[in-house]
Amino acid sequence: MEQLVMNASNPLAELKDIHLPTEPSVLPLSIGWYIIICLFLGLILISLVRQLMKKSKQKRFNHINSLLIAIEQNNNLTHADIVAECSNLLKQVSMLKFAKENPQFISGTEWLDYLQRKVPKFKLSNSELHYLANIYQKHELKDTAKFFADVRHWIWRVI
């Protein structure tokens, strides 16, 4: 009877064999979480690589653009000299980028076709770069700012 009274006063006395579960572990996660983590890390890696490539491209462009600015700011050059110097600069860029194609030996309309093939979305017929087809003739550039802008645009697209 005493035991019955004790059990009545303490209802949890009979629950001595029940234990609390162990704390859940952070790992192992389900396969879905591993896939999400891998995708997230992959996106971070891709964005870092793209940033490095963009920074490298910007650095190359800045170097070439400084050469183009020197041509642009040289007041002693005639329009024909400007066209010839820019053509030489574009050939140097082409030789660095496409050395196997030997662009240094191309001239005239073939040179314009070559430039067009390298940047198909940029229509050279609508640009001021059509002067590059005849670099040894006297030229009067109608719009030198547009000519230099078109040269920069071609260089940026190729680099």
Phi, psi and omega per residue, in radians:
M1 nan -0.668 3.131
E2 -1.093 -0.644 3.125
Q3 -1.197 -0.657 3.116
L4 -1.148 -0.670 3.112
V5 -1.212 -0.652 3.141
M6 -1.156 -0.690 3.124
N7 -1.217 -0.578 3.122
A8 -1.226 -0.613 -3.135
S9 -1.370 -0.504 3.129
N10 -2.206 1.592 -3.065
P11 -1.219 -0.293 -3.118
L12 -1.566 0.017 -3.106
A13 -1.134 -0.504 -3.112
E14 -1.484 -0.066 -3.072
L15 -1.709 0.478 -3.096
K16 -1.166 -0.468 -3.086
D17 -1.479 -0.075 3.119
I18 -1.602 2.241 -3.126
H19 -2.060 2.687 3.067
L20 -1.251 2.566 3.111
P21 -1.221 2.766 3.113
T22 -1.265 2.735 3.133
E23 -1.125 2.416 3.114
P24 -1.216 2.505 -3.127
S25 -1.505 2.582 3.080
V26 -1.196 -0.709 3.076
L27 -1.918 2.573 0.052
P28 -1.440 2.405 3.078
L29 -1.524 2.895 3.064
S30 -1.295 2.843 -3.053
I31 -1.047 -0.558 3.129
G32 -1.078 -0.697 3.125
W33 -1.180 -0.662 3.092
Y34 -1.104 -0.693 3.116
I35 -1.129 -0.772 3.127
I36 -1.100 -0.727 3.121
I37 -1.127 -0.763 3.120
C38 -1.113 -0.722 3.100
L39 -1.102 -0.745 3.131
F40 -1.098 -0.805 3.120
L41 -1.139 -0.647 3.093
G42 -1.108 -0.744 3.108
L43 -1.110 -0.690 3.099
I44 -1.119 -0.759 3.140
L45 -1.120 -0.761 3.126
I46 -1.093 -0.743 -3.135
S47 -1.167 -0.625 3.090
L48 -1.150 -0.755 3.128
V49 -1.112 -0.729 3.125
R50 -1.114 -0.692 3.114
Q51 -1.117 -0.733 3.124
L52 -1.140 -0.705 3.121
M53 -1.148 -0.717 3.131
K54 -1.142 -0.709 3.125
K55 -1.145 -0.695 3.108
S56 -1.140 -0.749 3.113
K57 -1.101 -0.737 3.134
Q58 -1.106 -0.672 3.141
K59 -1.148 -0.769 3.098
R60 -1.100 -0.764 -3.137
F61 -1.102 -0.724 -3.132
N62 -1.069 -0.670 3.123
H63 -1.139 -0.831 -3.135
I64 -1.176 -0.657 3.127
N65 -1.127 -0.584 3.093
S66 -1.137 -0.610 3.059
L67 -1.177 -0.682 3.127
L68 -1.191 -0.645 3.091
I69 -1.128 -0.650 3.098
A70 -1.089 -0.699 3.087
I71 -1.156 -0.748 -3.085
E72 -1.129 -0.626 -3.068
Q73 -1.588 -0.066 3.121
N74 -1.375 1.876 -3.084
N75 -1.360 -0.189 -3.119
N76 -1.435 -0.170 -3.085
L77 -1.508 2.387 3.021
T78 -1.427 3.028 3.136
H79 -1.092 -0.674 3.108
A80 -1.125 -0.672 3.107
D81 -1.165 -0.670 3.117
I82 -1.087 -0.776 3.139
V83 -1.105 -0.764 -3.134
A84 -1.132 -0.759 -3.136
E85 -1.129 -0.732 3.119
C86 -1.162 -0.639 3.087
S87 -1.107 -0.740 3.093
N88 -1.097 -0.709 3.116
L89 -1.107 -0.755 3.114
L90 -1.132 -0.604 3.086
K91 -1.185 -0.672 3.095
Q92 -1.098 -0.758 3.102
V93 -1.097 -0.746 -3.141
S94 -1.135 -0.672 3.125
M95 -1.171 -0.630 3.098
L96 -1.205 -0.705 -3.041
K97 -1.491 -0.673 -3.043
F98 -2.225 0.999 -3.033
A99 -1.079 -0.589 -3.079
K100 -1.189 -0.357 -3.084
E101 -1.551 -0.059 -3.135
N102 0.866 1.054 -3.114
P103 -1.229 -0.233 -3.109
Q104 -1.189 -0.288 -3.117
F105 -1.703 0.074 -3.100
I106 -1.676 2.440 3.100
S107 -2.616 2.998 3.080
G108 1.189 -2.521 -3.117
T109 -1.187 -0.454 3.057
E110 -1.101 -0.625 3.115
W111 -1.138 -0.753 3.085
L112 -1.120 -0.728 3.102
D113 -1.094 -0.679 3.102
Y114 -1.104 -0.809 3.119
L115 -1.073 -0.691 3.137
Q116 -1.149 -0.694 3.141
R117 -1.127 -0.575 -3.104
K118 -1.295 -0.488 3.105
V119 -2.323 1.392 -3.019
P120 -1.125 -0.513 -3.104
K121 -1.356 -0.262 -3.137
F122 -1.660 1.932 -3.077
K123 -1.421 1.876 -3.132
L124 -1.199 -0.442 3.136
S125 -1.149 -0.475 3.118
N126 -1.588 -0.038 -3.054
S127 -1.849 3.090 3.093
E128 -1.477 0.002 -3.099
L129 -1.327 -0.075 3.120
H130 -1.122 -0.289 3.063
Y131 -1.157 -0.356 -3.106
L132 -1.222 -0.241 3.135
A133 -1.199 -0.523 -3.109
N134 -2.278 1.307 -3.038
I135 -1.317 -0.283 -3.095
Y136 -1.676 0.111 3.069
Q137 -1.761 2.772 3.089
K138 -1.247 2.323 -3.137
H139 -2.214 2.581 2.935
E140 -2.092 1.833 3.134
L141 -1.180 2.215 3.133
K142 -1.234 -0.706 -3.090
D143 -2.447 1.663 -3.084
T144 -1.159 -0.593 3.132
A145 -1.107 -0.733 3.109
K146 -1.185 -0.647 3.107
F147 -1.044 -0.860 3.137
F148 -1.161 -0.624 3.094
A149 -1.124 -0.693 3.114
D150 -1.180 -0.670 3.078
V151 -1.098 -0.795 3.118
R152 -1.073 -0.734 -3.137
H153 -1.086 -0.776 3.123
W154 -1.090 -0.784 -3.133
I155 -1.084 -0.777 -3.127
W156 -1.077 -0.701 -3.122
R157 -1.210 -0.572 -3.101
V158 -1.397 -0.708 -3.101
I159 -1.195 nan nan
